[in-house]
Amino acid sequence: MESVLSIILIFGGTGYIGRYMVKASVKMGHPTYVYSRPMTPQTHPSKIELLKEFQSMGVNVVQGELDEHEKLVSVIQQVDVVISALAYPQVLDQLKIIDAIKVAGTSKRFLPSDFGVEEDRVTVLSPFQEFLDKKRIIRRAIEAAGISYTFVSASCFGAYFVNYLLHPHDHSNDSITVYGSGEAQAVLNYEEDIALYTIKVANDPTACNRIVIFRPPKNIISQLELIALWEKKTGRSFKRVHVSEEELVKLSETLPNPQNIPVAILHSIFVKGVSKLYPDINYHTIDQLLHIFLTNPPSPCSAAFE
């Protein structure tokens, strides 16, 4: 562990995965900044409350737009590590962050908004391919700028996909949709763990200018195994309703954008499928994650594609 804790700046800190990053950074003792859009009368009350919570934790909240180049440079000059957790619609806006990092010239590391599949190593259906192409543009821009980086691949957000696949909040539902055969294995990582790993790699000299893939062995699981485990925990039985690979491919070709993106993602992860890192972090296994859904279930959410 470093003798002096790095100062971390997080973009998208009020978003789905971003809020986990902020809390993980504070938990691990790092002075933490969050760059957030200015609050207006239209700002959702939940975002206002979240920013107040961050401030009560000692987080420095800086309000500004990504178009405010001088402000970006000024904030970046005050920190050591920059992490972007911007949602997909803002992926290309990270080019503005890259420009500011180049001008600031002080950042030790930049972690762009990846955190999903390893985009440089997968072949996927066209809608998902176009989704990943934007992330590749950011990676290549970082490399071309000579900025020190770490690219993080965490596969699937565990709580998000448990909600999506199992619908644990719907106690009247007796069936579960299975994509493809249900036998392909995916990696489901709890969001809290993804955030902790990310803060850890952001400060790990051996992770500089490398791709880091989070793949804890006990979190590799198929849909059918996940359903069976949920049945065991709840004492309930569920009917498996299969959606074939052919149906998913057809939907990816016929649905309008951006509705076709989630279908292509499901195909990539749950039809096609997928060393323990930082042993000092006790990650949540799938079994433990499902137990959380029995006792204090995370709320369902929807990903933004536009």
Short mmCIF file of the C-alpha atoms (twelve columns), coordinates in Angstrom:
data_MODEL
# 
_entry.id   MODEL 
# 
loop_
_atom_site.group_PDB 
_atom_site.id 
_atom_site.type_symbol 
_atom_site.label_atom_id 
_atom_site.label_alt_id 
_atom_site.label_comp_id 
_atom_site.label_asym_id 
_atom_site.label_seq_id 
_atom_site.Cartn_x 
_atom_site.Cartn_y 
_atom_site.Cartn_z 
_atom_site.pdbx_PDB_model_num 
ATOM 1   C CA . MET A 1   0.000   0.000   0.000   1 
ATOM 2   C CA . GLU A 2   1.277   3.470   -0.841  1 
ATOM 3   C CA . SER A 3   2.536   5.572   2.093   1 
ATOM 4   C CA . VAL A 4   0.667   8.611   0.747   1 
ATOM 5   C CA . LEU A 5   -2.864  8.001   -0.418  1 
ATOM 6   C CA . SER A 6   -3.580  9.326   -3.889  1 
ATOM 7   C CA . ILE A 7   -6.240  11.955  -4.496  1 
ATOM 8   C CA . ILE A 8   -8.979  10.582  -6.736  1 
ATOM 9   C CA . LEU A 9   -11.348 12.455  -9.049  1 
ATOM 10  C CA . ILE A 10  -14.463 10.651  -10.279 1 
ATOM 11  C CA . PHE A 11  -16.649 11.679  -13.196 1 
ATOM 12  C CA . GLY A 12  -20.172 10.229  -13.240 1 
ATOM 13  C CA . GLY A 13  -20.073 9.771   -9.479  1 
ATOM 14  C CA . THR A 14  -23.842 10.040  -9.100  1 
ATOM 15  C CA . GLY A 15  -24.506 7.372   -11.725 1 
ATOM 16  C CA . TYR A 16  -25.170 3.682   -11.217 1 
ATOM 17  C CA . ILE A 17  -21.613 2.357   -10.885 1 
ATOM 18  C CA . GLY A 18  -20.144 5.774   -10.090 1 
ATOM 19  C CA . ARG A 19  -21.732 6.009   -6.647  1 
ATOM 20  C CA . TYR A 20  -20.099 2.711   -5.724  1 
ATOM 21  C CA . MET A 21  -16.740 4.089   -6.898  1 
ATOM 22  C CA . VAL A 22  -17.086 7.204   -4.750  1 
ATOM 23  C CA . LYS A 23  -17.968 5.228   -1.630  1 
ATOM 24  C CA . ALA A 24  -15.152 2.739   -2.252  1 
ATOM 25  C CA . SER A 25  -12.638 5.552   -2.679  1 
ATOM 26  C CA . VAL A 26  -13.690 7.142   0.608   1 
ATOM 27  C CA . LYS A 27  -13.788 3.757   2.355   1 
ATOM 28  C CA . MET A 28  -10.186 3.116   1.337   1 
ATOM 29  C CA . GLY A 29  -9.127  6.481   2.747   1 
ATOM 30  C CA . HIS A 30  -8.514  8.443   -0.446  1 
ATOM 31  C CA . PRO A 31  -9.238  12.166  -0.610  1 
ATOM 32  C CA . THR A 32  -12.034 12.101  -3.188  1 
ATOM 33  C CA . TYR A 33  -13.424 14.615  -5.654  1 
ATOM 34  C CA . VAL A 34  -16.620 14.238  -7.712  1 
ATOM 35  C CA . TYR A 35  -17.182 16.319  -10.832 1 
ATOM 36  C CA . SER A 36  -20.940 16.703  -11.273 1 
ATOM 37  C CA . ARG A 37  -23.272 18.662  -13.499 1 
ATOM 38  C CA . PRO A 38  -24.538 21.876  -11.875 1 
ATOM 39  C CA . MET A 39  -27.775 21.468  -9.942  1 
ATOM 40  C CA . THR A 40  -30.841 23.147  -11.395 1 
ATOM 41  C CA . PRO A 41  -34.544 23.258  -10.459 1 
ATOM 42  C CA . GLN A 42  -34.905 20.200  -12.708 1 
ATOM 43  C CA . THR A 43  -32.283 18.153  -10.832 1 
ATOM 44  C CA . HIS A 44  -33.839 14.988  -9.433  1 
ATOM 45  C CA . PRO A 45  -34.172 15.056  -5.630  1 
ATOM 46  C CA . SER A 46  -32.383 11.704  -5.354  1 
ATOM 47  C CA . LYS A 47  -29.271 13.196  -6.984  1 
ATOM 48  C CA . ILE A 48  -29.362 16.169  -4.631  1 
ATOM 49  C CA . GLU A 49  -29.585 13.836  -1.637  1 
ATOM 50  C CA . LEU A 50  -26.748 11.683  -2.974  1 
ATOM 51  C CA . LEU A 51  -24.466 14.702  -3.380  1 
ATOM 52  C CA . LYS A 52  -25.319 15.780  0.168   1 
ATOM 53  C CA . GLU A 53  -24.428 12.275  1.347   1 
ATOM 54  C CA . PHE A 54  -21.102 12.482  -0.490  1 
ATOM 55  C CA . GLN A 55  -20.331 15.836  1.109   1 
ATOM 56  C CA . SER A 56  -21.141 14.446  4.569   1 
ATOM 57  C CA . MET A 57  -18.549 11.736  3.859   1 
ATOM 58  C CA . GLY A 58  -15.916 14.383  3.120   1 
ATOM 59  C CA . VAL A 59  -16.129 14.251  -0.674  1 
ATOM 60  C CA . ASN A 60  -15.257 17.457  -2.537  1 
ATOM 61  C CA . VAL A 61  -18.090 18.031  -5.006  1 
ATOM 62  C CA . VAL A 62  -17.202 20.237  -7.965  1 
ATOM 63  C CA . GLN A 63  -20.122 21.353  -10.118 1 
ATOM 64  C CA . GLY A 64  -19.410 21.932  -13.771 1 
ATOM 65  C CA . GLU A 65  -20.016 20.875  -17.360 1 
ATOM 66  C CA . LEU A 66  -17.654 18.760  -19.429 1 
ATOM 67  C CA . ASP A 67  -17.462 21.655  -21.909 1 
ATOM 68  C CA . GLU A 68  -15.784 23.855  -19.264 1 
ATOM 69  C CA . HIS A 69  -12.225 23.050  -20.310 1 
ATOM 70  C CA . GLU A 70  -10.437 25.447  -17.956 1 
ATOM 71  C CA . LYS A 71  -12.414 24.180  -14.967 1 
ATOM 72  C CA . LEU A 72  -11.635 20.558  -15.910 1 
ATOM 73  C CA . VAL A 73  -7.926  21.336  -16.146 1 
ATOM 74  C CA . SER A 74  -7.981  23.159  -12.810 1 
ATOM 75  C CA . VAL A 75  -9.673  20.261  -10.987 1 
ATOM 76  C CA . ILE A 76  -7.468  17.604  -12.601 1 
ATOM 77  C CA . GLN A 77  -4.353  19.504  -11.518 1 
ATOM 78  C CA . GLN A 78  -5.447  18.990  -7.903  1 
ATOM 79  C CA . VAL A 79  -5.636  15.182  -8.097  1 
ATOM 80  C CA . ASP A 80  -3.502  12.142  -8.835  1 
ATOM 81  C CA . VAL A 81  -5.969  9.675   -10.376 1 
ATOM 82  C CA . VAL A 82  -8.930  10.312  -12.674 1 
ATOM 83  C CA . ILE A 83  -11.721 7.737   -12.952 1 
ATOM 84  C CA . SER A 84  -14.606 8.057   -15.394 1 
ATOM 85  C CA . ALA A 85  -17.864 6.275   -14.638 1 
ATOM 86  C CA . LEU A 86  -19.867 8.176   -17.247 1 
ATOM 87  C CA . ALA A 87  -22.843 6.327   -18.727 1 
ATOM 88  C CA . TYR A 88  -22.855 5.080   -22.327 1 
ATOM 89  C CA . PRO A 89  -24.542 8.181   -23.831 1 
ATOM 90  C CA . GLN A 90  -21.578 10.231  -22.590 1 
ATOM 91  C CA . VAL A 91  -18.803 7.845   -23.618 1 
ATOM 92  C CA . LEU A 92  -17.389 10.091  -26.340 1 
ATOM 93  C CA . ASP A 93  -17.529 13.084  -23.974 1 
ATOM 94  C CA . GLN A 94  -14.514 11.467  -22.326 1 
ATOM 95  C CA . LEU A 95  -12.467 12.951  -25.177 1 
ATOM 96  C CA . LYS A 96  -12.915 16.272  -23.358 1 
ATOM 97  C CA . ILE A 97  -11.513 14.719  -20.186 1 
ATOM 98  C CA . ILE A 98  -8.556  13.345  -22.145 1 
ATOM 99  C CA . ASP A 99  -7.829  16.803  -23.574 1 
ATOM 100 C CA . ALA A 100 -7.938  18.302  -20.079 1 
ATOM 101 C CA . ILE A 101 -5.645  15.591  -18.675 1 
ATOM 102 C CA . LYS A 102 -3.107  16.324  -21.427 1 
ATOM 103 C CA . VAL A 103 -3.129  20.028  -20.642 1 
ATOM 104 C CA . ALA A 104 -3.001  19.510  -16.871 1 
ATOM 105 C CA . GLY A 105 -0.003  17.215  -17.215 1 
ATOM 106 C CA . THR A 106 -0.192  16.042  -13.599 1 
ATOM 107 C CA . SER A 107 -2.410  12.964  -13.638 1 
ATOM 108 C CA . LYS A 108 -0.703  9.696   -12.710 1 
ATOM 109 C CA . ARG A 109 -3.471  7.475   -14.088 1 
ATOM 110 C CA . PHE A 110 -6.741  7.614   -16.037 1 
ATOM 111 C CA . LEU A 111 -9.348  4.864   -15.866 1 
ATOM 112 C CA . PRO A 112 -11.988 5.399   -18.572 1 
ATOM 113 C CA . SER A 113 -15.563 4.210   -18.306 1 
ATOM 114 C CA . ASP A 114 -15.178 0.536   -19.272 1 
ATOM 115 C CA . PHE A 115 -16.029 -1.910  -16.456 1 
ATOM 116 C CA . GLY A 116 -17.937 -4.331  -18.714 1 
ATOM 117 C CA . VAL A 117 -16.740 -6.909  -21.235 1 
ATOM 118 C CA . GLU A 118 -13.193 -6.671  -22.574 1 
ATOM 119 C CA . GLU A 119 -13.983 -4.739  -25.756 1 
ATOM 120 C CA . ASP A 120 -10.641 -5.353  -27.442 1 
ATOM 121 C CA . ARG A 121 -11.027 -9.134  -27.206 1 
ATOM 122 C CA . VAL A 122 -14.633 -9.942  -28.101 1 
ATOM 123 C CA . THR A 123 -16.646 -10.410 -31.276 1 
ATOM 124 C CA . VAL A 124 -20.308 -9.559  -30.788 1 
ATOM 125 C CA . LEU A 125 -23.512 -8.768  -32.673 1 
ATOM 126 C CA . SER A 126 -23.582 -5.501  -34.600 1 
ATOM 127 C CA . PRO A 127 -25.571 -3.305  -32.142 1 
ATOM 128 C CA . PHE A 128 -23.254 -4.248  -29.281 1 
ATOM 129 C CA . GLN A 129 -20.257 -3.900  -31.605 1 
ATOM 130 C CA . GLU A 130 -21.213 -0.283  -32.326 1 
ATOM 131 C CA . PHE A 131 -21.624 0.247   -28.584 1 
ATOM 132 C CA . LEU A 132 -18.109 -1.081  -27.939 1 
ATOM 133 C CA . ASP A 133 -16.590 0.800   -30.879 1 
ATOM 134 C CA . LYS A 134 -17.187 4.071   -29.039 1 
ATOM 135 C CA . LYS A 135 -15.314 2.732   -26.031 1 
ATOM 136 C CA . ARG A 136 -12.473 1.628   -28.302 1 
ATOM 137 C CA . ILE A 137 -12.222 5.185   -29.643 1 
ATOM 138 C CA . ILE A 138 -11.593 6.362   -26.077 1 
ATOM 139 C CA . ARG A 139 -8.949  3.693   -25.460 1 
ATOM 140 C CA . ARG A 140 -7.070  4.546   -28.622 1 
ATOM 141 C CA . ALA A 141 -7.247  8.285   -27.827 1 
ATOM 142 C CA . ILE A 142 -5.753  7.654   -24.367 1 
ATOM 143 C CA . GLU A 143 -2.929  5.598   -25.866 1 
ATOM 144 C CA . ALA A 144 -2.255  8.189   -28.576 1 
ATOM 145 C CA . ALA A 145 -2.106  10.955  -25.964 1 
ATOM 146 C CA . GLY A 146 0.514   9.069   -23.969 1 
ATOM 147 C CA . ILE A 147 -1.625  9.186   -20.808 1 
ATOM 148 C CA . SER A 148 -0.953  6.528   -18.171 1 
ATOM 149 C CA . TYR A 149 -4.022  4.317   -17.929 1 
ATOM 150 C CA . THR A 150 -5.620  1.176   -16.613 1 
ATOM 151 C CA . PHE A 151 -8.463  -0.416  -18.576 1 
ATOM 152 C CA . VAL A 152 -10.794 -2.329  -16.281 1 
ATOM 153 C CA . SER A 153 -12.999 -5.203  -17.435 1 
ATOM 154 C CA . ALA A 154 -15.445 -6.450  -14.799 1 
ATOM 155 C CA . SER A 155 -17.781 -8.407  -17.110 1 
ATOM 156 C CA . CYS A 156 -21.292 -8.120  -15.604 1 
ATOM 157 C CA . PHE A 157 -22.646 -5.945  -12.812 1 
ATOM 158 C CA . GLY A 158 -23.896 -8.663  -10.465 1 
ATOM 159 C CA . ALA A 159 -26.835 -6.940  -8.753  1 
ATOM 160 C CA . TYR A 160 -27.981 -5.394  -12.029 1 
ATOM 161 C CA . PHE A 161 -28.135 -8.749  -13.804 1 
ATOM 162 C CA . VAL A 162 -29.580 -10.653 -10.846 1 
ATOM 163 C CA . ASN A 163 -32.433 -8.155  -10.913 1 
ATOM 164 C CA . TYR A 164 -32.723 -8.459  -14.697 1 
ATOM 165 C CA . LEU A 165 -32.572 -12.250 -14.854 1 
ATOM 166 C CA . LEU A 166 -34.342 -13.372 -11.683 1 
ATOM 167 C CA . HIS A 167 -36.758 -10.495 -10.930 1 
ATOM 168 C CA . PRO A 168 -36.392 -11.102 -7.185  1 
ATOM 169 C CA . HIS A 169 -38.661 -8.159  -6.328  1 
ATOM 170 C CA . ASP A 170 -41.594 -9.790  -8.162  1 
ATOM 171 C CA . HIS A 171 -42.846 -12.335 -5.638  1 
ATOM 172 C CA . SER A 172 -45.801 -13.322 -7.831  1 
ATOM 173 C CA . ASN A 173 -43.654 -14.383 -10.777 1 
ATOM 174 C CA . ASP A 174 -43.220 -18.157 -11.208 1 
ATOM 175 C CA . SER A 175 -41.221 -18.184 -14.453 1 
ATOM 176 C CA . ILE A 176 -37.755 -17.007 -15.474 1 
ATOM 177 C CA . THR A 177 -36.552 -16.246 -18.988 1 
ATOM 178 C CA . VAL A 178 -33.451 -18.173 -20.039 1 
ATOM 179 C CA . TYR A 179 -31.401 -16.871 -22.974 1 
ATOM 180 C CA . GLY A 180 -30.126 -19.591 -25.268 1 
ATOM 181 C CA . SER A 181 -29.511 -22.954 -23.629 1 
ATOM 182 C CA . GLY A 182 -28.743 -21.329 -20.287 1 
ATOM 183 C CA . GLU A 183 -25.505 -23.312 -20.059 1 
ATOM 184 C CA . ALA A 184 -23.034 -20.646 -21.197 1 
ATOM 185 C CA . GLN A 185 -21.028 -19.259 -18.300 1 
ATOM 186 C CA . ALA A 186 -20.813 -15.584 -17.434 1 
ATOM 187 C CA . VAL A 187 -19.001 -13.611 -14.748 1 
ATOM 188 C CA . LEU A 188 -21.239 -11.741 -12.295 1 
ATOM 189 C CA . ASN A 189 -19.418 -9.376  -9.949  1 
ATOM 190 C CA . TYR A 190 -21.147 -7.440  -7.178  1 
ATOM 191 C CA . GLU A 191 -20.936 -3.706  -7.824  1 
ATOM 192 C CA . GLU A 192 -19.363 -2.968  -4.426  1 
ATOM 193 C CA . ASP A 193 -16.544 -5.368  -5.272  1 
ATOM 194 C CA . ILE A 194 -16.045 -3.892  -8.749  1 
ATOM 195 C CA . ALA A 195 -15.644 -0.477  -7.147  1 
ATOM 196 C CA . LEU A 196 -13.171 -1.716  -4.526  1 
ATOM 197 C CA . TYR A 197 -11.107 -3.536  -7.161  1 
ATOM 198 C CA . THR A 198 -11.135 -0.433  -9.359  1 
ATOM 199 C CA . ILE A 199 -9.843  1.856   -6.615  1 
ATOM 200 C CA . LYS A 200 -7.243  -0.793  -5.813  1 
ATOM 201 C CA . VAL A 201 -5.936  -1.061  -9.387  1 
ATOM 202 C CA . ALA A 202 -5.985  2.712   -9.784  1 
ATOM 203 C CA . ASN A 203 -3.254  2.863   -7.155  1 
ATOM 204 C CA . ASP A 204 -1.347  -0.269  -8.153  1 
ATOM 205 C CA . PRO A 205 1.871   0.543   -10.054 1 
ATOM 206 C CA . THR A 206 1.863   -2.926  -11.650 1 
ATOM 207 C CA . ALA A 207 -1.527  -2.165  -13.258 1 
ATOM 208 C CA . CYS A 208 -0.286  0.944   -15.059 1 
ATOM 209 C CA . ASN A 209 -0.809  0.814   -18.834 1 
ATOM 210 C CA . ARG A 210 -2.439  -2.600  -18.583 1 
ATOM 211 C CA . ILE A 211 -5.838  -4.226  -18.982 1 
ATOM 212 C CA . VAL A 212 -7.131  -5.681  -15.721 1 
ATOM 213 C CA . ILE A 213 -9.875  -8.310  -15.885 1 
ATOM 214 C CA . PHE A 214 -11.893 -9.153  -12.758 1 
ATOM 215 C CA . ARG A 215 -12.844 -12.822 -12.932 1 
ATOM 216 C CA . PRO A 216 -13.155 -14.351 -9.426  1 
ATOM 217 C CA . PRO A 217 -13.517 -18.140 -9.869  1 
ATOM 218 C CA . LYS A 218 -16.613 -18.445 -7.681  1 
ATOM 219 C CA . ASN A 219 -18.439 -15.787 -9.708  1 
ATOM 220 C CA . ILE A 220 -18.363 -17.725 -12.974 1 
ATOM 221 C CA . ILE A 221 -21.852 -19.162 -13.355 1 
ATOM 222 C CA . SER A 222 -24.432 -20.155 -15.970 1 
ATOM 223 C CA . GLN A 223 -28.036 -18.976 -16.000 1 
ATOM 224 C CA . LEU A 224 -29.300 -22.450 -15.131 1 
ATOM 225 C CA . GLU A 225 -26.896 -22.672 -12.193 1 
ATOM 226 C CA . LEU A 226 -27.973 -19.211 -11.032 1 
ATOM 227 C CA . ILE A 227 -31.659 -20.153 -11.148 1 
ATOM 228 C CA . ALA A 228 -31.029 -23.411 -9.294  1 
ATOM 229 C CA . LEU A 229 -29.118 -21.549 -6.602  1 
ATOM 230 C CA . TRP A 230 -31.947 -19.004 -6.262  1 
ATOM 231 C CA . GLU A 231 -34.490 -21.793 -5.971  1 
ATOM 232 C CA . LYS A 232 -32.437 -23.366 -3.204  1 
ATOM 233 C CA . LYS A 233 -32.232 -20.077 -1.315  1 
ATOM 234 C CA . THR A 234 -35.897 -19.138 -1.678  1 
ATOM 235 C CA . GLY A 235 -37.474 -22.588 -1.493  1 
ATOM 236 C CA . ARG A 236 -39.412 -21.756 -4.670  1 
ATOM 237 C CA . SER A 237 -39.542 -23.433 -8.082  1 
ATOM 238 C CA . PHE A 238 -39.484 -21.525 -11.354 1 
ATOM 239 C CA . LYS A 239 -40.480 -22.470 -14.875 1 
ATOM 240 C CA . ARG A 240 -37.659 -21.935 -17.379 1 
ATOM 241 C CA . VAL A 241 -38.857 -20.104 -20.509 1 
ATOM 242 C CA . HIS A 242 -36.139 -20.254 -23.163 1 
ATOM 243 C CA . VAL A 243 -35.473 -17.594 -25.782 1 
ATOM 244 C CA . SER A 244 -33.378 -19.167 -28.533 1 
ATOM 245 C CA . GLU A 245 -30.174 -17.745 -29.914 1 
ATOM 246 C CA . GLU A 246 -31.907 -17.364 -33.287 1 
ATOM 247 C CA . GLU A 247 -34.632 -15.237 -31.701 1 
ATOM 248 C CA . LEU A 248 -32.087 -12.973 -30.024 1 
ATOM 249 C CA . VAL A 249 -30.135 -12.522 -33.263 1 
ATOM 250 C CA . LYS A 250 -33.348 -11.651 -35.138 1 
ATOM 251 C CA . LEU A 251 -34.378 -9.144  -32.460 1 
ATOM 252 C CA . SER A 252 -30.948 -7.499  -32.633 1 
ATOM 253 C CA . GLU A 253 -31.473 -7.051  -36.373 1 
ATOM 254 C CA . THR A 254 -35.090 -5.837  -36.296 1 
ATOM 255 C CA . LEU A 255 -35.459 -3.744  -33.152 1 
ATOM 256 C CA . PRO A 256 -34.706 -0.024  -33.556 1 
ATOM 257 C CA . ASN A 257 -31.691 1.543   -31.911 1 
ATOM 258 C CA . PRO A 258 -31.136 1.687   -28.935 1 
ATOM 259 C CA . GLN A 259 -33.598 -1.122  -28.041 1 
ATOM 260 C CA . ASN A 260 -31.442 -3.559  -30.020 1 
ATOM 261 C CA . ILE A 261 -28.370 -2.955  -27.828 1 
ATOM 262 C CA . PRO A 262 -29.571 -4.810  -24.683 1 
ATOM 263 C CA . VAL A 263 -30.576 -7.796  -26.828 1 
ATOM 264 C CA . ALA A 264 -27.106 -7.954  -28.390 1 
ATOM 265 C CA . ILE A 265 -25.531 -7.675  -24.939 1 
ATOM 266 C CA . LEU A 266 -27.633 -10.579 -23.645 1 
ATOM 267 C CA . HIS A 267 -26.521 -12.648 -26.638 1 
ATOM 268 C CA . SER A 268 -22.849 -11.866 -26.038 1 
ATOM 269 C CA . ILE A 269 -22.899 -12.601 -22.310 1 
ATOM 270 C CA . PHE A 270 -25.453 -15.344 -21.784 1 
ATOM 271 C CA . VAL A 271 -25.426 -17.205 -25.097 1 
ATOM 272 C CA . LYS A 272 -21.771 -16.995 -26.139 1 
ATOM 273 C CA . GLY A 273 -20.476 -16.784 -22.614 1 
ATOM 274 C CA . VAL A 274 -16.680 -16.081 -20.973 1 
ATOM 275 C CA . SER A 275 -6.584  -15.720 -11.280 1 
ATOM 276 C CA . LYS A 276 -7.652  -14.354 -8.387  1 
ATOM 277 C CA . LEU A 277 -6.734  -10.661 -8.046  1 
ATOM 278 C CA . TYR A 278 -5.973  -8.866  -4.790  1 
ATOM 279 C CA . PRO A 279 -6.486  -11.719 -2.310  1 
ATOM 280 C CA . ASP A 280 -6.760  -9.194  0.552   1 
ATOM 281 C CA . ILE A 281 -10.208 -8.171  -0.720  1 
ATOM 282 C CA . ASN A 282 -12.970 -10.581 0.250   1 
ATOM 283 C CA . TYR A 283 -15.232 -10.403 -2.778  1 
ATOM 284 C CA . HIS A 284 -18.884 -11.436 -2.717  1 
ATOM 285 C CA . THR A 285 -19.548 -14.821 -4.301  1 
ATOM 286 C CA . ILE A 286 -22.759 -15.362 -6.262  1 
ATOM 287 C CA . ASP A 287 -24.116 -17.318 -3.308  1 
ATOM 288 C CA . GLN A 288 -23.464 -14.355 -1.012  1 
ATOM 289 C CA . LEU A 289 -24.925 -11.909 -3.534  1 
ATOM 290 C CA . LEU A 290 -28.169 -13.881 -3.697  1 
ATOM 291 C CA . HIS A 291 -28.275 -13.867 0.109   1 
ATOM 292 C CA . ILE A 292 -28.174 -10.050 -0.075  1 
ATOM 293 C CA . PHE A 293 -31.238 -10.211 -2.313  1 
ATOM 294 C CA . LEU A 294 -33.011 -12.195 0.404   1 
ATOM 295 C CA . THR A 295 -32.150 -9.773  3.200   1 
ATOM 296 C CA . ASN A 296 -31.615 -6.308  1.676   1 
ATOM 297 C CA . PRO A 297 -32.127 -6.497  -2.097  1 
ATOM 298 C CA . PRO A 298 -30.594 -3.776  -4.292  1 
ATOM 299 C CA . SER A 299 -33.230 -1.901  -6.277  1 
ATOM 300 C CA . PRO A 300 -33.681 -2.716  -9.975  1 
ATOM 301 C CA . CYS A 301 -32.395 -0.163  -12.466 1 
ATOM 302 C CA . SER A 302 -32.194 0.360   -16.206 1 
ATOM 303 C CA . ALA A 303 -29.058 1.048   -18.220 1 
ATOM 304 C CA . ALA A 304 -28.955 4.186   -20.364 1 
ATOM 305 C CA . PHE A 305 -28.307 3.712   -24.084 1 
ATOM 306 C CA . GLU A 306 -29.389 7.127   -25.338 1 
# 
